[in-house]
Every structure is written in structure tokens, then in C-alpha cells.
Amino acid sequence: MMSFKETLGQLNVRAYCKKYGLGMWRCPQFLFLLMGLVIIATALITYVIGTRYVADPGIVSLIVLVITIILFVLTFSFTRSLEGLAEANRLKSEFVSIVSHQLRAPLSNLKWALEILISGRFGRVEGKPADYLQILTDNTKRMGELVSSLLIVSRIEQGRLPMHKAEFSLVDLAKEAITEFKPIASASNVDIVLEIPKSDLPFAFGDSSQLKIVAENFIDNAVRYTQGAGKVVVTVSPKNGTLLFSVKDGGVGIPKEDQKHIFQKFFRSGNVLKYQTQGSGLGLYIAKSIVEKSGGKIGFKSEQDKGSTFWFTIPTKK
């Protein structure tokens, strides 16, 4: 038998929805409460109409009772199904979070061991063994990036993504992100250019470490999907009381039929796959979640074989 405290906990819809990391309109308990109000309203309307057209009050009461029971059973079955899905989604997110945490330690150890071997502390490694070690290093790095992405996704789904908002320079953030990708871009014959206005820009307000992930994702995609020599233009500019960060490339672009799915988890455009570029399909989903949680907006415009421009806005005030 439930205690009074447990009963009150069941009635706390907001806490229940937060437990599953769901919005109110996707939360089974909230929907059940809403449907309960609809059932009550339906019963009252049925009673009013019934008393007008049916002379026997007993028949009217029976009709109202039957309709109410049918609606209640349907609502209960529907919300129970949703609750099962919500619980499965919560367990999946927890599983991904636990696995991601557990994988971090062995991957860090593997990375450290490979760096030691490549450094030559225990003897110089040359020829095929050196090539194999480099392959292991590259794949370890890719695995580490995937694990980090999965961990961020699980935190987003559970509503536990940390956001430490403060004032910061979006221009400095852009410069740092560009500097990190310069070697990769140069190796691919891609030039990264930063365009900023001559006048001073206001500080942005948000979590700079999280928004740097978004900026890096945009630049990484732009460089990755620029085939052959090309140019990537990073722009920071004011826009309607906010700051606009955009990355423009002349790469493969996104087919029109794929554009509506571009911010979904694990989605990768069909024309991208034929170029065999690496990716998990999580970057843009993470970027969208971070920007929206920061109070900004995110979007893009793209044309197949002509390039893409991805952008986000960020507030300048608290």
C-alpha cells in the first residue's frame, strides 16, 4: 500500500516528467491528467445533451457512465503504453551514459600507451609497425570522440547537460576553433578565413565551452565536406540584438529531401556517405540542443553540390 508521501509524489507531474527527461506534452502522466479533464468535460456535455433529448434520467446516467468508462479505459491503455516507452527511453539513456563513462578509462589508457610506443622511449618504431600504431592511434581518437558525443547526448536526453553561462568573446572563441582546425584544413588544401566587423562587438552570454563544441562542429563539417581545394568562411557579426556565428563552405551541400532531417540523431545525408567521410550523425543534434538551451537559434541553408552555410545566434545579455 502506498504511503501518503508516495501518493503525493505520483501527483507531482513536473517531477515525474523530469525523471524521464520529457517535455510536458510528451509526458504520460501529464497527458493522463489532461485526458482526465477531457473525460470530465465530455461526461458533462453528454449529460446536458442527454437530458435535453432523453426523457428517462436513468438512461442518461447509463449513457454518461458507459462513455466515461470507455474513454477512461482507452486513456489508461494509451498512457500506460507511453509510460512503457518513456521508461525504455530512460533506461536506454542511462545505459548509454554508464557505458560511455566505463569506456573512457580504457580508451585513455590505450591512448597513453600508444603515445608512449610512438614516442620511441622503448625503441624506435619504423616501417609497418609504425603504420599500424598510427592506425590504432587514429581509431582510438575516433572512438574517444564518439564516446564523448554519446555522453553529451545522454546528458541532453536526461536534462542534465551542464550550462555555466557567463560573458565571453565570440570572436576569441571563433579564433580558437579555427586555430585547432588549421593543420587539418591545410592538409586538405582548405583555407579557413575569419570575417568580423571593424567595430567592436559586444560580449556574448552563454557557456563558452559548450558553444565552442558547436563552432568546432560547424568548422569540422565544412572542412570535411569540401572536396579538393576550397575555402571556408567563418563570420561573427551582430544581428538584431544578438551575435551571429556562421560557417560557409563550397562543399557537397545537402540534398533538399534530406534537409528536414539534418538535426536528427544519427542522421547522415545520402550524398555524404558516398564520399566515405567519417561521422556519427550526432554533431548537429548536439549543436541544436546546446544552442537552444543557450537561448539562441540555429539554422542553415544549403544547395547540393554548391555548399552550405550553418549558423547560430547567441544572446548578448543575461
Phi, psi and omega in degrees: 000136182287140173283168180298322180294319179295321178297316178297323178298322178293330181278347179280088186296318183299315179295321179298315180293323179295326179302320181267359179066037184244150172289162185302320184281356176246002185271124183304317184294321178294318179296323178296318178297318180296316179293330175299318177294322178295320179297317179298315179298319179297318179298317180294317179295318178298319180296315180298314180293320181297317180294339180280325187249347180243127185284325185276115179299328180297319179293320178299315179297321179295317179299314179299317181297315181297314180297318180297316180296316180300313180296322180294316180297316179297316180296317181297315180297318181296312182289328176295322177296316178296323180295321177297318178294320179296319179294319178297321179294320179295316179296322178297316180296319178295320179298314179299319180296314181295313181298318180298317178297317183292329181282337184299315183297307179297327178293321178296318178295319179296317179299317180296316181296320179295320178297322178297314182295317181291330182294339179086015180297329180253027180115142183290135179253124182227168175069217183300316178305320179295320178297317180295321178295322178293321177298316177299318180298314180298316182288328175295320178297316179299317179296320178298319178295320179295317179298317178298319179296316179297322179294319178296317180299316180296323178291322177297314183294330179269000180069029183242020179288118183290134177230110180252091188278138177198170177285141177204165180270115178291330177295314179298320178299317179298318180297319179296316180296319180296317180302320181293330183262356181304312180300318180294317180296317180298320179296335180261009182060036178247130180260127178258124184241135176256126178243121179225153179291157181291327180284156180292142178260149176290163176288146172277160178235116181171192178268106186296324181293322179287319181289336175294326176300319179294312181300316180296323178296316179299313182292319179301312179297319181298316179291317184298321186261010171269109183274124183078195180292145180186188182225139175244126183251118176258127184235136171236124184207159177284148178206108175049050178081003176236179173250137181253127175244123181223151178229120182247135177227167177248038186275209189287340180073180182236127177302146184302321183289343180265348189295330181288345181257002195296334180261011178277153179297138174065009180275134174227133183297145183299321182287340178287322184298327182290342176273357176058037176280150181282152177164155182253346184080016181254340188303312184286329174297314178297317180301314181298317181296317181294314182297314181294323177290339178276357181086015180252188178234155181225148179190183180198163168222139187207150176221130184303134179068006180237352176111176183220156171230115176256141184215159168213156175247153180221138179297155177254355181231157180293000000 
